[in-house]
Amino acid sequence: MIREAVEMFGFDRSMFASNFPVGNLSASLTAIVADVLAAVPKAAESDLCKLFAGTAQRFYRID
C-alpha cells in the first residue's frame, strides 16, 4: 500500500505516520520504519527525507 500511495501521489505529497507507541503491541518502531523503507527500496535519500519529515514540515509549516 505504501508503494502504491507514493507512486500515485509522489514523495512531495506523502508523509510517514504511525500510531506508535500504541501500535507497538505488534511491531517496534524500528520494524515499522524498516517496512516502509522496504516498500520503496529505490527511493533517493532526498525522497526519504520528504517522506519521513520534509512533507510534514512543509504541510504543517514547521520551521
N, CA, C and O atoms as CSV, one atom per row, in Angstrom:
chain,resi,resn,atom,element,x,y,z
A,1,MET,N,N,0.817,-1.183,0.000
A,1,MET,CA,C,0.000,0.000,0.000
A,1,MET,C,C,0.872,1.262,0.000
A,1,MET,O,O,0.533,2.252,-0.648
A,2,ILE,N,N,1.973,1.223,0.714
A,2,ILE,CA,C,2.867,2.381,0.780
A,2,ILE,C,C,3.419,2.709,-0.601
A,2,ILE,O,O,3.379,3.858,-1.040
A,3,ARG,N,N,3.923,1.706,-1.267
A,3,ARG,CA,C,4.496,1.914,-2.600
A,3,ARG,C,C,3.452,2.503,-3.551
A,3,ARG,O,O,3.754,3.424,-4.309
A,4,GLU,N,N,2.238,1.981,-3.514
A,4,GLU,CA,C,1.186,2.467,-4.396
A,4,GLU,C,C,0.832,3.920,-4.088
A,4,GLU,O,O,0.622,4.716,-5.003
A,5,ALA,N,N,0.768,4.263,-2.819
A,5,ALA,CA,C,0.453,5.646,-2.439
A,5,ALA,C,C,1.530,6.606,-2.919
A,5,ALA,O,O,1.228,7.680,-3.438
A,6,VAL,N,N,2.789,6.214,-2.746
A,6,VAL,CA,C,3.890,7.070,-3.191
A,6,VAL,C,C,3.897,7.176,-4.714
A,6,VAL,O,O,4.146,8.250,-5.261
A,7,GLU,N,N,3.627,6.073,-5.395
A,7,GLU,CA,C,3.569,6.116,-6.860
A,7,GLU,C,C,2.433,7.018,-7.340
A,7,GLU,O,O,2.568,7.718,-8.343
A,8,MET,N,N,1.322,6.994,-6.622
A,8,MET,CA,C,0.162,7.777,-7.025
A,8,MET,C,C,0.327,9.265,-6.695
A,8,MET,O,O,0.008,10.121,-7.520
A,9,PHE,N,N,0.816,9.569,-5.509
A,9,PHE,CA,C,0.868,10.953,-5.042
A,9,PHE,C,C,2.260,11.569,-5.067
A,9,PHE,O,O,2.387,12.793,-5.054
A,10,GLY,N,N,3.296,10.757,-5.102
A,10,GLY,CA,C,4.662,11.263,-5.084
A,10,GLY,C,C,5.142,11.548,-3.667
A,10,GLY,O,O,4.345,11.628,-2.732
A,11,PHE,N,N,6.450,11.699,-3.522
A,11,PHE,CA,C,7.034,11.954,-2.208
A,11,PHE,C,C,6.693,13.352,-1.700
A,11,PHE,O,O,6.677,13.583,-0.491
A,12,ASP,N,N,6.421,14.284,-2.608
A,12,ASP,CA,C,6.074,15.645,-2.196
A,12,ASP,C,C,4.699,15.730,-1.544
A,12,ASP,O,O,4.381,16.727,-0.896
A,13,ARG,N,N,3.882,14.694,-1.710
A,13,ARG,CA,C,2.529,14.701,-1.144
A,13,ARG,C,C,2.279,13.500,-0.237
A,13,ARG,O,O,1.129,13.177,0.062
A,14,SER,N,N,3.346,12.841,0.200
A,14,SER,CA,C,3.222,11.677,1.088
A,14,SER,C,C,4.022,11.933,2.353
A,14,SER,O,O,5.087,12.549,2.308
A,15,MET,N,N,3.507,11.457,3.482
A,15,MET,CA,C,4.257,11.591,4.732
A,15,MET,C,C,4.048,10.363,5.602
A,15,MET,O,O,2.976,9.758,5.615
A,16,PHE,N,N,5.098,10.013,6.325
A,16,PHE,CA,C,5.074,8.873,7.228
A,16,PHE,C,C,4.238,9.217,8.455
A,16,PHE,O,O,4.283,10.337,8.962
A,17,ALA,N,N,3.485,8.246,8.912
A,17,ALA,CA,C,2.729,8.376,10.154
A,17,ALA,C,C,2.582,6.992,10.764
A,17,ALA,O,O,2.593,5.982,10.061
A,18,SER,N,N,2.448,6.963,12.064
A,18,SER,CA,C,2.201,5.688,12.742
A,18,SER,C,C,1.391,5.960,14.000
A,18,SER,O,O,1.209,7.110,14.398
A,19,ASN,N,N,0.921,4.920,14.605
A,19,ASN,CA,C,0.236,5.064,15.884
A,19,ASN,C,C,1.136,4.565,17.016
A,19,ASN,O,O,0.650,4.147,18.067
A,20,PHE,N,N,2.433,4.613,16.793
A,20,PHE,CA,C,3.403,4.230,17.805
A,20,PHE,C,C,3.343,5.235,18.939
A,20,PHE,O,O,3.285,6.425,18.631
A,21,PRO,N,N,3.350,4.890,20.200
A,21,PRO,CA,C,3.634,3.591,20.783
A,21,PRO,C,C,2.419,2.688,20.955
A,21,PRO,O,O,2.572,1.526,21.330
A,22,VAL,N,N,1.215,3.191,20.691
A,22,VAL,CA,C,0.026,2.350,20.853
A,22,VAL,C,C,0.125,1.107,19.986
A,22,VAL,O,O,-0.264,0.019,20.411
A,23,GLY,N,N,0.638,1.259,18.789
A,23,GLY,CA,C,0.734,0.143,17.866
A,23,GLY,C,C,1.896,-0.790,18.130
A,23,GLY,O,O,2.067,-1.779,17.416
A,24,ASN,N,N,2.707,-0.495,19.152
A,24,ASN,CA,C,3.887,-1.332,19.379
A,24,ASN,C,C,3.552,-2.694,19.966
A,24,ASN,O,O,4.454,-3.466,20.292
A,25,LEU,N,N,2.289,-2.991,20.100
A,25,LEU,CA,C,1.905,-4.309,20.578
A,25,LEU,C,C,2.248,-5.381,19.548
A,25,LEU,O,O,2.437,-6.549,19.890
A,26,SER,N,N,2.327,-4.967,18.275
A,26,SER,CA,C,2.622,-5.941,17.227
A,26,SER,C,C,3.967,-5.714,16.548
A,26,SER,O,O,4.498,-6.633,15.924
A,27,ALA,N,N,4.535,-4.501,16.655
A,27,ALA,CA,C,5.814,-4.224,15.994
A,27,ALA,C,C,6.503,-3.044,16.665
A,27,ALA,O,O,5.851,-2.146,17.198
A,28,SER,N,N,7.818,-3.060,16.629
A,28,SER,CA,C,8.593,-1.940,17.161
A,28,SER,C,C,8.641,-0.825,16.122
A,28,SER,O,O,8.348,-1.052,14.948
A,29,LEU,N,N,9.007,0.368,16.551
A,29,LEU,CA,C,9.143,1.472,15.608
A,29,LEU,C,C,10.219,1.160,14.576
A,29,LEU,O,O,10.075,1.516,13.407
A,30,THR,N,N,11.281,0.507,14.991
A,30,THR,CA,C,12.339,0.104,14.061
A,30,THR,C,C,11.785,-0.800,12.969
A,30,THR,O,O,12.122,-0.634,11.797
A,31,ALA,N,N,10.947,-1.744,13.340
A,31,ALA,CA,C,10.350,-2.659,12.362
A,31,ALA,C,C,9.393,-1.924,11.427
A,31,ALA,O,O,9.336,-2.219,10.234
A,32,ILE,N,N,8.647,-0.974,11.967
A,32,ILE,CA,C,7.710,-0.204,11.147
A,32,ILE,C,C,8.467,0.607,10.102
A,32,ILE,O,O,8.094,0.619,8.929
A,33,VAL,N,N,9.528,1.284,10.528
A,33,VAL,CA,C,10.338,2.078,9.596
A,33,VAL,C,C,10.993,1.167,8.565
A,33,VAL,O,O,11.059,1.515,7.386
A,34,ALA,N,N,11.475,0.014,8.992
A,34,ALA,CA,C,12.084,-0.941,8.057
A,34,ALA,C,C,11.078,-1.389,6.999
A,34,ALA,O,O,11.438,-1.543,5.832
A,35,ASP,N,N,9.840,-1.595,7.389
A,35,ASP,CA,C,8.798,-1.977,6.428
A,35,ASP,C,C,8.546,-0.867,5.409
A,35,ASP,O,O,8.357,-1.136,4.223
A,36,VAL,N,N,8.544,0.371,5.876
A,36,VAL,CA,C,8.355,1.500,4.959
A,36,VAL,C,C,9.517,1.576,3.980
A,36,VAL,O,O,9.310,1.741,2.778
A,37,LEU,N,N,10.736,1.457,4.488
A,37,LEU,CA,C,11.918,1.500,3.620
A,37,LEU,C,C,11.906,0.357,2.610
A,37,LEU,O,O,12.309,0.542,1.462
A,38,ALA,N,N,11.453,-0.808,3.023
A,38,ALA,CA,C,11.382,-1.958,2.118
A,38,ALA,C,C,10.347,-1.738,1.014
A,38,ALA,O,O,10.469,-2.293,-0.078
A,39,ALA,N,N,9.335,-0.934,1.302
A,39,ALA,CA,C,8.287,-0.676,0.312
A,39,ALA,C,C,8.751,0.265,-0.797
A,39,ALA,O,O,8.182,0.275,-1.888
A,40,VAL,N,N,9.782,1.052,-0.512
A,40,VAL,CA,C,10.302,1.999,-1.513
A,40,VAL,C,C,11.824,1.844,-1.616
A,40,VAL,O,O,12.565,2.781,-1.320
A,41,PRO,N,N,12.286,0.667,-2.033
A,41,PRO,CA,C,13.721,0.350,-1.981
A,41,PRO,C,C,14.600,1.198,-2.887
A,41,PRO,O,O,15.795,1.331,-2.626
A,42,LYS,N,N,14.046,1.770,-3.934
A,42,LYS,CA,C,14.859,2.553,-4.869
A,42,LYS,C,C,14.727,4.056,-4.644
A,42,LYS,O,O,15.182,4.851,-5.467
A,43,ALA,N,N,14.109,4.447,-3.534
A,43,ALA,CA,C,13.906,5.869,-3.258
A,43,ALA,C,C,15.234,6.551,-2.962
A,43,ALA,O,O,16.092,6.006,-2.267
A,44,ALA,N,N,15.381,7.737,-3.497
A,44,ALA,CA,C,16.570,8.543,-3.220
A,44,ALA,C,C,16.523,9.040,-1.777
A,44,ALA,O,O,15.449,9.142,-1.184
A,45,GLU,N,N,17.679,9.345,-1.225
A,45,GLU,CA,C,17.739,9.849,0.147
A,45,GLU,C,C,16.894,11.116,0.293
A,45,GLU,O,O,16.233,11.302,1.314
A,46,SER,N,N,16.911,11.975,-0.707
A,46,SER,CA,C,16.119,13.209,-0.648
A,46,SER,C,C,14.616,12.903,-0.594
A,46,SER,O,O,13.865,13.608,0.080
A,47,ASP,N,N,14.183,11.865,-1.293
A,47,ASP,CA,C,12.773,11.474,-1.249
A,47,ASP,C,C,12.406,10.883,0.105
A,47,ASP,O,O,11.310,11.127,0.611
A,48,LEU,N,N,13.310,10.110,0.695
A,48,LEU,CA,C,13.049,9.560,2.026
A,48,LEU,C,C,12.967,10.673,3.063
A,48,LEU,O,O,12.165,10.599,3.994
A,49,CYS,N,N,13.792,11.701,2.906
A,49,CYS,CA,C,13.719,12.853,3.811
A,49,CYS,C,C,12.356,13.527,3.707
A,49,CYS,O,O,11.798,13.957,4.717
A,50,LYS,N,N,11.822,13.622,2.503
A,50,LYS,CA,C,10.482,14.178,2.324
A,50,LYS,C,C,9.445,13.296,3.009
A,50,LYS,O,O,8.566,13.792,3.714
A,51,LEU,N,N,9.551,11.995,2.801
A,51,LEU,CA,C,8.576,11.054,3.345
A,51,LEU,C,C,8.562,11.069,4.870
A,51,LEU,O,O,7.495,11.058,5.484
A,52,PHE,N,N,9.747,11.095,5.480
A,52,PHE,CA,C,9.831,10.992,6.936
A,52,PHE,C,C,9.811,12.335,7.660
A,52,PHE,O,O,9.639,12.359,8.879
A,53,ALA,N,N,9.982,13.455,6.953
A,53,ALA,CA,C,9.996,14.738,7.659
A,53,ALA,C,C,9.589,15.919,6.782
A,53,ALA,O,O,8.723,16.706,7.167
A,54,GLY,N,N,10.199,16.048,5.620
A,54,GLY,CA,C,10.050,17.252,4.812
A,54,GLY,C,C,8.631,17.608,4.422
A,54,GLY,O,O,8.238,18.770,4.526
A,55,THR,N,N,7.859,16.638,3.978
A,55,THR,CA,C,6.482,16.916,3.567
A,55,THR,C,C,5.657,17.397,4.752
A,55,THR,O,O,4.877,18.340,4.617
A,56,ALA,N,N,5.814,16.770,5.902
A,56,ALA,CA,C,5.079,17.187,7.103
A,56,ALA,C,C,5.511,18.583,7.539
A,56,ALA,O,O,4.674,19.406,7.910
A,57,GLN,N,N,6.820,18.853,7.496
A,57,GLN,CA,C,7.301,20.191,7.865
A,57,GLN,C,C,6.691,21.254,6.966
A,57,GLN,O,O,6.257,22.302,7.444
A,58,ARG,N,N,6.656,20.990,5.675
A,58,ARG,CA,C,6.090,21.950,4.735
A,58,ARG,C,C,4.577,22.087,4.945
A,58,ARG,O,O,4.057,23.202,4.996
A,59,PHE,N,N,3.875,20.964,5.067
A,59,PHE,CA,C,2.419,20.983,5.203
A,59,PHE,C,C,1.975,21.695,6.480
A,59,PHE,O,O,1.047,22.504,6.460
A,60,TYR,N,N,2.651,21.386,7.591
A,60,TYR,CA,C,2.277,21.976,8.879
A,60,TYR,C,C,3.006,23.284,9.169
A,60,TYR,O,O,2.839,23.876,10.235
A,61,ARG,N,N,3.826,23.734,8.196
A,61,ARG,CA,C,4.573,24.991,8.314
A,61,ARG,C,C,5.450,25.018,9.557
A,61,ARG,O,O,5.429,25.967,10.341
A,62,ILE,N,N,6.214,23.959,9.713
A,62,ILE,CA,C,7.152,23.837,10.828
A,62,ILE,C,C,8.517,24.301,10.341
A,62,ILE,O,O,9.029,23.792,9.345
A,63,ASP,N,N,9.095,25.247,11.029
A,63,ASP,CA,C,10.421,25.749,10.633
A,63,ASP,C,C,11.534,24.988,11.291
A,63,ASP,O,O,12.706,25.287,11.061
